[in-house]
């Protein structure tokens, strides 16, 4: 194990690998739609470590993060954590889009269209 990878700790890399193996159904559906440059030729990385965070789906070219949010993201502590995380990423020039798991599972075409509109604007 390398001690550091840029700004990312080796513990984050290990956690990202674990999360890749334990993706939620919504994360799987979303990544399947994004992987292999299926969306307008954009390359997305799944469970990508960045600083102290792990990003669900990250497009380096557009500096765009797509997050699949389950019910836990409605809890007050998690809302505060997500807000701080988004503020940090925005300060790094990275835009964060969040979609509830239910929306990803039931309205995937709408989610992909939203992602594409934002990506094209960047």
C-alpha positions as CSV (number, residue, x, y, z in Angstrom):
1,X,0.0,0.0,0.0
2,X,1.3,3.4,-0.9
3,X,1.2,5.9,2.0
4,X,-0.3,8.7,-0.1
5,X,-1.9,9.2,-3.5
6,X,-1.9,12.9,-4.1
7,X,-4.3,14.5,-1.6
8,X,-6.0,11.1,-0.9
9,X,-5.1,8.9,2.0
10,X,-4.5,5.2,1.6
11,X,-7.4,4.6,3.9
12,X,-9.7,6.4,1.5
13,X,-8.4,4.2,-1.4
14,X,-9.2,1.1,0.6
15,X,-12.6,2.4,1.6
16,X,-13.4,3.3,-2.1
17,X,-12.5,-0.3,-3.1
18,X,-14.8,-1.7,-0.5
19,X,-17.6,0.7,-1.6
20,X,-17.2,-0.4,-5.2
21,X,-17.9,-4.0,-4.1
22,X,-20.9,-2.9,-2.0
23,X,-22.8,-0.5,-4.3
24,X,-26.5,0.0,-3.7
25,X,-29.0,-1.0,-6.4
26,X,-29.4,2.7,-7.4
27,X,-25.6,3.2,-7.6
28,X,-25.3,0.1,-9.8
29,X,-28.1,1.2,-12.1
30,X,-26.6,4.7,-12.4
31,X,-23.1,3.6,-13.0
32,X,-24.2,1.0,-15.5
33,X,-25.7,3.9,-17.5
34,X,-22.6,6.1,-17.1
35,X,-19.8,3.5,-17.5
36,X,-17.9,3.0,-20.7
37,X,-18.5,6.6,-21.9
38,X,-22.2,5.7,-22.6
39,X,-23.4,9.2,-21.7
40,X,-22.2,11.5,-24.5
41,X,-18.7,10.1,-24.4
42,X,-18.1,11.3,-20.8
43,X,-15.8,9.1,-18.6
44,X,-17.1,8.6,-15.1
45,X,-15.1,7.0,-12.2
46,X,-17.1,5.2,-9.6
47,X,-16.4,5.5,-5.9
48,X,-13.5,7.9,-6.6
49,X,-11.4,9.0,-3.6
50,X,-10.9,12.8,-3.5
51,X,-9.3,14.4,-0.5
52,X,-11.1,13.1,2.5
53,X,-14.2,12.1,0.5
54,X,-15.3,9.3,-1.8
55,X,-17.3,10.5,-4.8
56,X,-20.1,8.1,-6.1
57,X,-19.5,9.0,-9.8
58,X,-16.9,11.5,-10.9
59,X,-16.2,13.0,-14.3
60,X,-12.7,14.5,-14.2
61,X,-13.2,16.2,-17.6
62,X,-16.2,18.2,-16.5
63,X,-15.3,18.3,-12.7
64,X,-18.8,16.9,-12.0
65,X,-19.9,14.5,-9.3
66,X,-23.1,12.6,-9.4
67,X,-24.3,11.3,-6.1
68,X,-27.0,8.6,-5.4
69,X,-28.7,9.5,-2.1
70,X,-30.5,7.0,-0.1
71,X,-32.9,7.7,2.8
72,X,-30.0,8.2,5.2
73,X,-29.2,11.5,3.4
74,X,-32.4,13.0,4.9
75,X,-31.1,12.6,8.5
76,X,-30.1,16.0,10.0
77,X,-26.5,15.0,10.7
78,X,-26.1,13.6,7.2
79,X,-27.7,16.7,5.6
80,X,-25.1,18.9,7.5
81,X,-22.3,16.5,6.4
82,X,-23.4,16.6,2.8
83,X,-23.7,20.4,2.8
84,X,-20.1,20.7,4.1
85,X,-18.9,18.2,1.6
86,X,-20.6,20.0,-1.3
87,X,-19.2,23.3,-0.1
88,X,-15.6,21.8,0.0
89,X,-16.0,20.3,-3.5
90,X,-17.5,23.5,-4.9
91,X,-14.5,25.4,-3.6
92,X,-12.3,22.9,-5.5
93,X,-14.2,23.8,-8.7
94,X,-16.3,20.6,-8.6
95,X,-20.0,20.6,-9.1
96,X,-22.1,18.1,-7.2
97,X,-25.5,16.8,-8.5
98,X,-27.6,14.7,-6.1
99,X,-30.4,12.4,-7.0
100,X,-32.5,10.3,-4.6
101,X,-32.2,6.5,-5.1
102,X,-35.9,6.3,-6.0
103,X,-35.5,8.8,-8.8
104,X,-32.6,6.9,-10.2
105,X,-34.5,3.6,-10.1
106,X,-37.8,5.0,-11.4
107,X,-36.8,7.9,-13.7
108,X,-33.3,7.0,-15.0
109,X,-33.9,8.8,-18.4
110,X,-34.8,12.0,-16.6
111,X,-31.7,11.7,-14.4
112,X,-29.4,11.1,-17.4
113,X,-30.9,14.1,-19.3
114,X,-30.3,16.3,-16.2
115,X,-26.7,15.1,-16.0
116,X,-26.1,15.7,-19.7
117,X,-27.6,19.2,-19.6
118,X,-25.3,20.2,-16.7
119,X,-22.2,18.5,-18.3
120,X,-22.8,20.3,-21.6
121,X,-23.1,23.6,-19.7
122,X,-19.7,23.1,-18.1
